[in-house]
Amino acid sequence: MFVLSSDKEELFQNVLTQVAEQFSRAFKINELKTEVSNRLAMLEKRVELEGMKVVEIDKCRNDIRNLREEMISRNHRYCSFLEDNKKLTPRRDVPSYPKYMLSQQTIEALKKPAFDVWLWEPNEVRSMLSCLEHMYHDLGLVKDFNINPITLKRWLLCIHDNYRNNPFHNFRHCFCVTQMMYSMICLCSLQEKFTQVDILILMTAAVCHDLDHPGYNNTYQVNARTELAVRYNDLSPLENHHCAVAFQIFSQPDCNIFSHFDPEAFKQIRQGTITLILATDMARHGEILDSFKQKVDIFDYTDEEHVTCLKMVLIKCCDISNEVRPMEVAEPWVDCLLEEYFMQSDREKTEGLPVAPFMDREKVTKPTAQIGFIKFVLIPMFETVMKLFPQIEEAMVQPLRESRDRYEELKQIDDAMNEVGEHMTRAAMTTKRNRVIYSP
């Protein structure tokens, strides 16, 4: 069995001793957390820089994990505090899911809008994390911004932990939106148009855009006067919350992929990410699209306002892009969305709140839910983007048109069946009435 060298062993012993001493001072718990975090980050950095063998790396990781367990065991009275904050606390047990683990077929498929986001079961999280990690490496973001690969892994794990298990707004949706953003960057050659900082903002906003979504939309938050609605004065409460959670995660040193940015550069990243996440509020759809339509025919990549507007439209496209994918990939998302809608409308009925017709299980069907959305929201937006990037017509706009046609056909079938059903009901009632009238 491999044994750590004396200097490393001494280092671990010193950390344990100092941790035990610090924990005896309850009033310094926050300072202690920062100190321990920095020490462990230093150990992990040594692992990375010294190029240790796999067995040595595993041993160091085990020692790090044991250190954390030792901290908790010595301070049972703080266990409840740690439990309450575990979602925003970065994981130490970073799994080994290297980017090279992906097959070449998967790597190529990731660049296409038709990618099947249902390839993996919900418990196969590491495959999706591996794909997200690959995207950051492939776009050159890790190299260009000197992102620590271990920090990237831990950040993605923490992101996963802060998406809830909603029917629709869950981590798979996060992956789906980010993969579509990656495919648009590749398809539209956006790295030739945008700076790498812009690409970093686009990808990071996509990853973070629905963090800690509760499964009930802004309308419910406002009507129910929830804590989020009160906190954000009814103005995009969910989107503001997603931003807040995102930067709470970044405030953890072990999850800060922006740690090498100077304060001014970080400010730019922060503002850009917030702007894009806030743009995903559908209440602002008309405002944002109208602004883009005014710019698209005279678009200027040197104009910061133009570029920001385009980035806002791009994340909006990715956020609601399910119908761009093949039918067998897109349709399960409709079921997930309707399930979440019905969950909300049932609660609204129970609480005596207004219910939107498109969310009422007694009024909506798949075709009626999709036709208007595809015709009046998706196609106009994607066709406007197509003016700048004609290459998306075949891969993205045409599938939307086909989806619209398919749902219109389904609606015609539903209407015909309903008409037949109503006719049969009327005929049965007439027959029953005649029997009553003419019965001896």
Secondary structure as UniProt FT lines:
FT   HELIX           6..23
FT   HELIX           26..28
FT   HELIX           29..49
FT   TURN            50..51
FT   HELIX           54..73
FT   HELIX           76..78
FT   HELIX           79..84
FT   HELIX           86..88
FT   HELIX           99..101
FT   HELIX           104..109
FT   TURN            110..111
FT   TURN            113..114
FT   TURN            117..118
FT   TURN            122..123
FT   HELIX           125..138
FT   TURN            139..140
FT   HELIX           141..144
FT   TURN            145..146
FT   HELIX           149..161
FT   HELIX           171..187
FT   TURN            188..189
FT   HELIX           190..192
FT   HELIX           196..208
FT   TURN            209..212
FT   HELIX           218..223
FT   TURN            224..225
FT   HELIX           227..231
FT   TURN            232..234
FT   HELIX           237..250
FT   HELIX           253..255
FT   TURN            257..260
FT   HELIX           263..278
FT   TURN            279..280
FT   HELIX           282..284
FT   HELIX           285..296
FT   TURN            297..298
FT   TURN            301..302
FT   HELIX           304..319
FT   HELIX           322..324
FT   HELIX           327..351
FT   HELIX           357..359
FT   TURN            361..363
FT   HELIX           366..373
FT   HELIX           374..378
FT   HELIX           379..388
FT   TURN            390..391
FT   HELIX           393..397
FT   HELIX           398..438
//
